[in-house]
């Protein structure tokens, strides 16, 4: 769902710092994709500390349309976007939101820091509902796209590219564990709210199903991560020989 970049609603679609000229930045990217412009848009204007906003969802279809196939930042952003959208957080209006940051209740968008002329209208909620539908229909495909961008060069990056896939399939536990593995190179440590080490909760049948789905996609691309995932699932196996047919 592409909202025309000259639609007045862009003057009311807010992000972490209120309404910013996101449509103008997208117009620049439409003319010529620039990695630094896109990177700043992704991480500064559309996202803040795992929170998303109405403008985040409005910009997403444009990003999917405009981003070149070889841009390295886009799949990382998409995977993290999906993770955030499907996660719960202290700011989430759970009774009004299917996805984080995309409330369909008008009153949740009228904050003291929103100037009256920049507040979303009743008619705008219909547009947000269409954005919710678009994201619902495309999240799985976008998550698959991110996993398909995994390479064996950087196991930490591979973990981040897989987090959205885990979330769309109902395993927030695995998504969190992949984040830990990206930093710590271990699936055995979990960290509590105040940074103290905590016991890992047991893997659920859903977690195991998602692990095996990822292994099936990763065993040729990133065999080391595939092996670690299977060990995490309780299957201690050797690293596959690239010169032989995979047994996964």
C-alpha positions as a LaTeX table, in Angstrom:
\begin{tabular}{lrrr}
\hline
Residue & $x$ (\AA) & $y$ (\AA) & $z$ (\AA) \\
\hline
Unk1 & 0.00 & 0.00 & 0.00 \\
Unk2 & 1.78 & 3.10 & $-1.23$ \\
Unk3 & 0.45 & 6.34 & 0.20 \\
Unk4 & 1.17 & 9.05 & $-2.41$ \\
Unk5 & 4.12 & 11.11 & $-1.22$ \\
Unk6 & 2.17 & 14.32 & $-1.75$ \\
Unk7 & $-0.79$ & 13.13 & 0.36 \\
Unk8 & $-1.50$ & 15.59 & 3.21 \\
Unk9 & $-1.54$ & 12.70 & 5.70 \\
Unk10 & 2.29 & 12.77 & 5.76 \\
Unk11 & 2.02 & 16.07 & 7.64 \\
Unk12 & 0.26 & 14.15 & 10.43 \\
Unk13 & 2.10 & 10.81 & 10.40 \\
Unk14 & 4.48 & 11.10 & 13.33 \\
Unk15 & 7.61 & 9.27 & 14.39 \\
Unk16 & 9.85 & 9.29 & 17.46 \\
Unk17 & 10.47 & 13.04 & 17.18 \\
Unk18 & 7.07 & 14.11 & 15.96 \\
Unk19 & 6.26 & 14.86 & 12.33 \\
Unk20 & 9.37 & 14.97 & 10.14 \\
Unk21 & 9.77 & 15.25 & 6.35 \\
Unk22 & 9.78 & 11.50 & 5.79 \\
Unk23 & 7.89 & 11.82 & 2.49 \\
Unk24 & 10.56 & 14.22 & 1.22 \\
Unk25 & 13.30 & 11.72 & 2.13 \\
Unk26 & 11.41 & 8.96 & 0.34 \\
Unk27 & 11.13 & 11.20 & $-2.71$ \\
Unk28 & 14.93 & 11.59 & $-2.68$ \\
Unk29 & 15.32 & 7.82 & $-2.48$ \\
Unk30 & 12.81 & 7.42 & $-5.30$ \\
Unk31 & 14.97 & 9.67 & $-7.47$ \\
Unk32 & 18.19 & 7.93 & $-6.46$ \\
Unk33 & 18.78 & 5.43 & $-3.69$ \\
Unk34 & 21.45 & 6.60 & $-1.27$ \\
Unk35 & 22.68 & 4.23 & 1.42 \\
Unk36 & 23.40 & 6.89 & 4.05 \\
Unk37 & 20.07 & 8.66 & 3.51 \\
Unk38 & 18.24 & 5.36 & 3.85 \\
Unk39 & 20.23 & 4.33 & 6.92 \\
Unk40 & 19.44 & 7.59 & 8.69 \\
Unk41 & 15.77 & 7.28 & 7.75 \\
Unk42 & 15.60 & 3.70 & 9.04 \\
Unk43 & 17.26 & 4.10 & 12.39 \\
Unk44 & 16.61 & 7.74 & 13.31 \\
Unk45 & 13.22 & 8.75 & 11.87 \\
Unk46 & 11.26 & 5.48 & 11.70 \\
Unk47 & 12.46 & 3.63 & 14.79 \\
Unk48 & 13.58 & 4.43 & 18.32 \\
Unk49 & 14.57 & 1.94 & 21.03 \\
Unk50 & 12.45 & $-0.86$ & 19.54 \\
Unk51 & 9.41 & 1.38 & 19.21 \\
Unk52 & 7.62 & 1.96 & 15.91 \\
Unk53 & 5.20 & 4.70 & 14.89 \\
Unk54 & 2.48 & 5.40 & 12.30 \\
Unk55 & 5.02 & 6.91 & 9.90 \\
Unk56 & 7.12 & 3.73 & 10.22 \\
Unk57 & 4.33 & 1.63 & 8.75 \\
Unk58 & 3.52 & 4.26 & 6.10 \\
Unk59 & 7.15 & 4.35 & 4.92 \\
Unk60 & 7.65 & 0.58 & 4.91 \\
Unk61 & 5.87 & $-0.23$ & 1.60 \\
Unk62 & 7.88 & 2.51 & $-0.08$ \\
Unk63 & 11.12 & 1.10 & 1.30 \\
Unk64 & 10.22 & $-2.35$ & 0.01 \\
Unk65 & 9.46 & $-0.89$ & $-3.41$ \\
Unk66 & 12.50 & 1.38 & $-3.69$ \\
Unk67 & 15.37 & $-0.47$ & $-2.02$ \\
Unk68 & 17.82 & $-2.07$ & $-4.45$ \\
Unk69 & 18.32 & $-5.80$ & $-4.17$ \\
Unk70 & 21.94 & $-5.43$ & $-3.04$ \\
Unk71 & 21.44 & $-2.82$ & $-0.31$ \\
Unk72 & 22.81 & $-4.44$ & 2.90 \\
Unk73 & 20.99 & $-2.21$ & 5.38 \\
Unk74 & 17.44 & $-2.84$ & 4.18 \\
Unk75 & 17.08 & $-6.53$ & 5.20 \\
Unk76 & 18.59 & $-5.77$ & 8.61 \\
Unk77 & 16.05 & $-3.00$ & 9.11 \\
Unk78 & 13.18 & $-5.12$ & 7.83 \\
Unk79 & 14.01 & $-8.01$ & 10.17 \\
Unk80 & 14.29 & $-5.67$ & 13.15 \\
Unk81 & 11.11 & $-3.87$ & 12.12 \\
Unk82 & 9.24 & $-7.18$ & 12.09 \\
Unk83 & 10.71 & $-8.13$ & 15.46 \\
Unk84 & 9.56 & $-4.81$ & 16.97 \\
Unk85 & 6.12 & $-4.93$ & 15.34 \\
Unk86 & 5.36 & $-8.38$ & 16.74 \\
Unk87 & 6.85 & $-7.76$ & 20.18 \\
Unk88 & 5.19 & $-6.37$ & 23.26 \\
Unk89 & 6.67 & $-3.44$ & 25.12 \\
Unk90 & 5.98 & $-1.08$ & 27.97 \\
Unk91 & 4.63 & 1.57 & 25.56 \\
Unk92 & 2.34 & $-0.75$ & 23.65 \\
Unk93 & $-1.39$ & $-0.02$ & 23.77 \\
Unk94 & $-2.19$ & $-3.73$ & 23.66 \\
Unk95 & $-5.95$ & $-3.30$ & 23.66 \\
Unk96 & $-5.78$ & $-1.18$ & 20.50 \\
Unk97 & $-2.77$ & $-2.57$ & 18.66 \\
Unk98 & $-2.24$ & $-5.66$ & 16.60 \\
Unk99 & 1.27 & $-4.43$ & 15.83 \\
Unk100 & 3.43 & $-2.30$ & 18.04 \\
Unk101 & 3.10 & 1.40 & 17.30 \\
Unk102 & 0.07 & 1.10 & 15.01 \\
Unk103 & $-2.92$ & 1.80 & 17.21 \\
Unk104 & $-6.32$ & 2.08 & 15.56 \\
Unk105 & $-7.73$ & 4.09 & 18.48 \\
Unk106 & $-7.66$ & 7.80 & 17.64 \\
Unk107 & $-7.16$ & 8.95 & 21.23 \\
Unk108 & $-3.85$ & 7.10 & 21.53 \\
Unk109 & $-2.39$ & 9.36 & 18.85 \\
Unk110 & $-3.40$ & 12.65 & 20.48 \\
Unk111 & $-0.50$ & 13.38 & 22.80 \\
Unk112 & 0.37 & 16.66 & 24.50 \\
Unk113 & 3.48 & 16.98 & 22.38 \\
Unk114 & 1.47 & 16.78 & 19.12 \\
Unk115 & 0.47 & 20.23 & 17.83 \\
Unk116 & $-3.24$ & 20.30 & 17.09 \\
Unk117 & $-2.70$ & 20.80 & 13.36 \\
Unk118 & $-0.47$ & 17.70 & 13.21 \\
Unk119 & $-2.82$ & 15.30 & 14.96 \\
Unk120 & $-4.23$ & 12.34 & 13.08 \\
Unk121 & $-7.89$ & 12.56 & 12.12 \\
Unk122 & $-10.74$ & 10.09 & 12.20 \\
Unk123 & $-10.32$ & 9.62 & 8.44 \\
Unk124 & $-6.63$ & 8.84 & 8.94 \\
Unk125 & $-7.50$ & 5.83 & 11.08 \\
Unk126 & $-8.87$ & 4.19 & 7.94 \\
Unk127 & $-5.44$ & 4.60 & 6.34 \\
Unk128 & $-3.77$ & 3.10 & 9.40 \\
Unk129 & $-6.15$ & 0.14 & 9.15 \\
Unk130 & $-5.07$ & $-0.37$ & 5.53 \\
Unk131 & $-1.42$ & $-0.23$ & 6.59 \\
Unk132 & $-2.13$ & $-2.84$ & 9.26 \\
Unk133 & $-3.69$ & $-5.09$ & 6.62 \\
Unk134 & $-0.74$ & $-4.60$ & 4.25 \\
Unk135 & 1.76 & $-5.49$ & 6.96 \\
Unk136 & $-0.28$ & $-8.53$ & 8.03 \\
Unk137 & $-0.29$ & $-9.82$ & 4.47 \\
Unk138 & 3.41 & $-9.17$ & 3.79 \\
Unk139 & 5.25 & $-9.79$ & 7.08 \\
Unk140 & 5.90 & $-13.49$ & 6.39 \\
Unk141 & 7.25 & $-12.79$ & 2.91 \\
Unk142 & 9.47 & $-9.97$ & 4.21 \\
Unk143 & 10.84 & $-12.24$ & 6.93 \\
Unk144 & 11.68 & $-14.90$ & 4.34 \\
Unk145 & 13.39 & $-12.24$ & 2.25 \\
Unk146 & 15.61 & $-11.36$ & 5.21 \\
Unk147 & 16.59 & $-14.98$ & 5.85 \\
Unk148 & 17.41 & $-15.37$ & 2.17 \\
Unk149 & 19.97 & $-12.57$ & 2.60 \\
Unk150 & 21.95 & $-14.58$ & 5.17 \\
Unk151 & 25.53 & $-15.37$ & 4.22 \\
Unk152 & 28.28 & $-17.27$ & 6.00 \\
Unk153 & 30.47 & $-14.19$ & 6.33 \\
Unk154 & 29.02 & $-12.76$ & 9.56 \\
Unk155 & 27.20 & $-15.04$ & 11.99 \\
Unk156 & 26.07 & $-12.08$ & 14.11 \\
Unk157 & 24.42 & $-10.46$ & 11.11 \\
Unk158 & 22.84 & $-13.81$ & 10.24 \\
Unk159 & 21.26 & $-13.92$ & 13.69 \\
Unk160 & 19.77 & $-10.47$ & 13.24 \\
Unk161 & 18.42 & $-11.35$ & 9.81 \\
Unk162 & 16.62 & $-14.36$ & 11.33 \\
Unk163 & 14.93 & $-12.57$ & 14.23 \\
Unk164 & 11.96 & $-11.33$ & 12.22 \\
Unk165 & 11.40 & $-14.85$ & 10.89 \\
Unk166 & 11.26 & $-16.20$ & 14.45 \\
Unk167 & 8.75 & $-13.53$ & 15.50 \\
Unk168 & 6.35 & $-14.04$ & 12.60 \\
Unk169 & 6.23 & $-17.73$ & 13.49 \\
Unk170 & 5.49 & $-17.18$ & 17.17 \\
Unk171 & 8.89 & $-17.69$ & 18.79 \\
Unk172 & 9.83 & $-14.51$ & 20.58 \\
Unk173 & 12.05 & $-16.64$ & 22.80 \\
Unk174 & 14.16 & $-17.69$ & 19.82 \\
Unk175 & 14.26 & $-14.13$ & 18.50 \\
Unk176 & 15.66 & $-12.95$ & 21.84 \\
Unk177 & 18.11 & $-15.86$ & 21.94 \\
Unk178 & 19.37 & $-15.01$ & 18.45 \\
Unk179 & 20.03 & $-11.47$ & 19.64 \\
Unk180 & 22.05 & $-12.80$ & 22.56 \\
Unk181 & 23.96 & $-15.17$ & 20.31 \\
Unk182 & 24.83 & $-12.32$ & 17.94 \\
Unk183 & 26.57 & $-10.54$ & 20.83 \\
Unk184 & 27.75 & $-13.37$ & 23.08 \\
Unk185 & 28.20 & $-16.30$ & 20.66 \\
Unk186 & 26.22 & $-18.51$ & 23.02 \\
Unk187 & 22.63 & $-19.64$ & 23.39 \\
Unk188 & 23.12 & $-20.62$ & 27.03 \\
Unk189 & 23.00 & $-17.20$ & 28.68 \\
Unk190 & 19.97 & $-15.02$ & 29.15 \\
Unk191 & 19.94 & $-11.65$ & 30.86 \\
Unk192 & 17.30 & $-10.23$ & 33.14 \\
Unk193 & 15.94 & $-6.71$ & 33.32 \\
Unk194 & 18.88 & $-5.43$ & 35.35 \\
Unk195 & 21.60 & $-7.24$ & 33.48 \\
Unk196 & 21.91 & $-10.21$ & 35.80 \\
Unk197 & 22.26 & $-13.66$ & 34.31 \\
Unk198 & 19.04 & $-15.64$ & 34.47 \\
Unk199 & 18.02 & $-19.18$ & 33.71 \\
Unk200 & 16.86 & $-19.83$ & 30.17 \\
Unk201 & 13.21 & $-20.86$ & 29.99 \\
Unk202 & 12.66 & $-24.25$ & 28.36 \\
Unk203 & 12.08 & $-24.39$ & 24.63 \\
Unk204 & 8.45 & $-24.88$ & 23.63 \\
Unk205 & 7.22 & $-27.04$ & 20.74 \\
Unk206 & 6.76 & $-23.82$ & 18.74 \\
Unk207 & 10.37 & $-22.80$ & 19.46 \\
Unk208 & 11.58 & $-26.18$ & 18.25 \\
Unk209 & 9.49 & $-26.01$ & 15.09 \\
Unk210 & 10.88 & $-22.57$ & 14.26 \\
Unk211 & 14.46 & $-23.70$ & 14.97 \\
Unk212 & 14.07 & $-26.59$ & 12.54 \\
Unk213 & 12.48 & $-24.30$ & 9.93 \\
Unk214 & 15.51 & $-22.01$ & 10.21 \\
Unk215 & 17.97 & $-24.90$ & 10.09 \\
Unk216 & 16.40 & $-26.04$ & 6.82 \\
Unk217 & 17.08 & $-22.58$ & 5.37 \\
Unk218 & 20.53 & $-22.04$ & 6.88 \\
Unk219 & 22.41 & $-25.33$ & 6.65 \\
Unk220 & 23.97 & $-24.40$ & 3.31 \\
Unk221 & 24.20 & $-20.63$ & 3.81 \\
Unk222 & 25.55 & $-20.54$ & 7.37 \\
Unk223 & 26.33 & $-24.11$ & 8.49 \\
Unk224 & 27.95 & $-23.02$ & 11.77 \\
Unk225 & 24.79 & $-21.24$ & 12.89 \\
Unk226 & 22.62 & $-24.16$ & 11.73 \\
Unk227 & 24.70 & $-26.51$ & 13.90 \\
Unk228 & 24.46 & $-24.20$ & 16.91 \\
Unk229 & 20.70 & $-23.95$ & 16.49 \\
Unk230 & 20.37 & $-27.72$ & 16.43 \\
Unk231 & 22.53 & $-27.99$ & 19.53 \\
Unk232 & 20.31 & $-25.39$ & 21.16 \\
Unk233 & 17.38 & $-27.65$ & 20.32 \\
Unk234 & 19.16 & $-30.56$ & 22.02 \\
Unk235 & 20.57 & $-32.18$ & 18.89 \\
Unk236 & 24.36 & $-32.35$ & 19.24 \\
Unk237 & 25.66 & $-32.89$ & 15.71 \\
Unk238 & 28.90 & $-32.14$ & 13.85 \\
Unk239 & 29.32 & $-29.31$ & 11.36 \\
Unk240 & 28.21 & $-30.58$ & 7.92 \\
Unk241 & 30.90 & $-31.35$ & 5.36 \\
Unk242 & 30.36 & $-28.87$ & 2.46 \\
Unk243 & 31.74 & $-31.49$ & 0.06 \\
Unk244 & 29.01 & $-33.95$ & 0.90 \\
Unk245 & 25.24 & $-33.89$ & 0.57 \\
Unk246 & 23.59 & $-32.35$ & 3.60 \\
Unk247 & 21.71 & $-34.71$ & 5.88 \\
Unk248 & 19.45 & $-32.00$ & 7.35 \\
\hline
\end{tabular}
